[in-house]
Amino acid sequence: MMRVLTGESTYNEFEFEPRSISGIGDRVIVEGYEGASVYWVHVWSLNNGAITQFREYFNTWLTVRELRPLSRMVRRRGSSSTLWRSQPRDLFKRSLPALVLAM
């Protein structure tokens, strides 16, 4: 994947079809599937429109959470610091490891 992103590859080594794309601050979260066996999430960090960091997660339930403490006045009952959560529709019956990405 690094060769594709840096332009070192002369052909497309990696093709993917995203099922969802979400922006959170300076990050983009891209989610997709390859059949019923592979679920993936990409987290891209952006700076001036360029990808500066790329994280890739396979077959993992990913939850993105805000870690900055909220004041008691701002926090309301039932509020959540969850910014994004995996939605692997095709894989709900599978047991996948869970991971929390802190932002």
C-alpha positions as CSV (number, residue, x, y, z in Angstrom):
1,M,0.0,0.0,0.0
2,M,2.9,2.4,0.8
3,R,4.2,2.1,-2.8
4,V,0.8,3.0,-4.2
5,L,0.4,6.0,-1.9
6,T,3.9,7.3,-2.6
7,G,3.6,6.8,-6.4
8,E,6.5,4.2,-6.5
9,S,4.2,1.6,-8.1
10,T,3.6,1.8,-11.8
11,Y,0.4,-0.2,-11.6
12,N,-2.5,-0.4,-9.2
13,E,-1.5,-3.1,-6.7
14,F,-4.4,-2.4,-4.4
15,E,-8.0,-1.8,-5.3
16,F,-10.7,-1.2,-2.8
17,E,-14.3,-0.1,-2.9
18,P,-15.2,2.0,0.1
19,R,-18.7,1.5,1.6
20,S,-18.5,4.6,3.8
21,I,-16.2,7.7,4.1
22,S,-16.4,9.9,7.2
23,G,-14.4,13.0,8.1
24,I,-13.5,13.7,11.8
25,G,-11.3,16.8,12.2
26,D,-8.1,16.3,10.2
27,R,-8.8,12.6,9.7
28,V,-10.7,10.6,7.2
29,I,-12.1,7.2,8.1
30,V,-12.8,4.8,5.1
31,E,-14.6,1.5,5.7
32,G,-15.1,-1.3,3.3
33,Y,-15.5,-5.1,2.7
34,E,-14.0,-7.7,0.4
35,G,-16.7,-10.3,0.4
36,A,-17.9,-12.0,3.6
37,S,-14.4,-12.7,4.8
38,V,-12.5,-9.4,5.0
39,Y,-13.6,-6.2,6.6
40,W,-11.2,-3.2,6.7
41,V,-11.0,0.3,8.0
42,H,-8.5,2.9,6.9
43,V,-7.7,6.0,9.0
44,W,-6.0,8.8,7.1
45,S,-4.5,11.8,8.8
46,L,-4.5,14.9,6.5
47,N,-2.3,18.0,6.4
48,N,-3.2,20.6,3.7
49,G,-5.1,18.0,1.8
50,A,-2.3,15.4,1.7
51,I,-2.3,12.1,3.5
52,T,0.5,12.3,6.2
53,Q,-0.4,9.1,8.1
54,F,-2.2,5.9,7.1
55,R,-3.5,3.3,9.4
56,E,-5.1,0.1,8.2
57,Y,-7.2,-2.3,10.3
58,F,-8.5,-5.7,9.1
59,N,-11.3,-7.7,10.6
60,T,-11.4,-5.5,13.7
61,W,-14.4,-3.6,15.2
62,L,-13.1,-0.1,15.5
63,T,-14.4,2.7,17.8
64,V,-13.0,6.2,17.6
65,R,-13.3,8.2,20.8
66,E,-12.6,11.7,21.9
67,L,-10.4,11.7,25.0
68,R,-10.4,15.4,25.9
69,P,-12.3,15.8,29.2
70,L,-15.6,17.5,29.0
71,S,-16.6,19.8,31.8
72,R,-19.4,18.7,34.0
73,M,-21.5,21.6,32.8
74,V,-21.1,20.4,29.2
75,R,-21.5,16.7,29.7
76,R,-25.1,15.7,29.6
77,R,-26.7,12.5,30.8
78,G,-26.4,10.0,28.0
79,S,-23.8,11.9,26.1
80,S,-20.9,9.9,24.6
81,S,-17.4,10.6,23.5
82,T,-17.7,8.2,20.6
83,L,-17.0,9.9,17.4
84,W,-17.3,6.9,15.0
85,R,-18.0,3.2,15.2
86,S,-17.5,0.4,12.7
87,Q,-20.6,-0.7,10.8
88,P,-19.6,-4.0,9.2
89,R,-23.1,-4.9,8.1
90,D,-22.0,-8.1,6.4
91,L,-20.1,-9.4,9.4
92,F,-22.4,-8.8,12.3
93,K,-22.6,-12.6,13.1
94,R,-18.8,-12.9,13.2
95,S,-16.7,-12.5,16.3
96,L,-14.1,-9.8,15.7
97,P,-11.6,-8.2,18.1
98,A,-12.4,-4.7,19.2
99,L,-10.1,-1.7,19.2
100,V,-10.5,1.8,20.5
101,L,-8.7,4.6,18.6
102,A,-8.2,7.6,20.8
103,M,-8.3,11.1,19.3
